[in-house]
Amino acid sequence: MYNSIMQLDTFIETKNLTVAQFAHLAGLSVQAVYKYLNGERTPNKKATAKIYQATNGLVDANSIHGLEPLKRSATKRKPSASQGERATD
């Protein structure tokens, strides 16, 4: 169900968009998108959400901010004491 996460520049290139077209699609200024792409500026929460929406989640907050994607563990965690298990002393 999870799509491959990509960088913003890769998304724009893959979709054959110009920066201006992507900016319009996302509801951002062309100047701001260029600055994000060049690393001159980091998107705030609102801009990050717009980029996420415009890319249908293919560009997530971690990739926008240069962080590693979250790794999902295949193992289940044990429930905590508040989730039904009683703590023993």
Secondary structure, DSSP 8 states (H G I E B T S, - for coil): -------HHHHHHHTT--HHHHHHHHT--HHHHHHHHTTS----HHHHHHHHHHTTTSS-HHHHTT-------SS-----GGGT-----
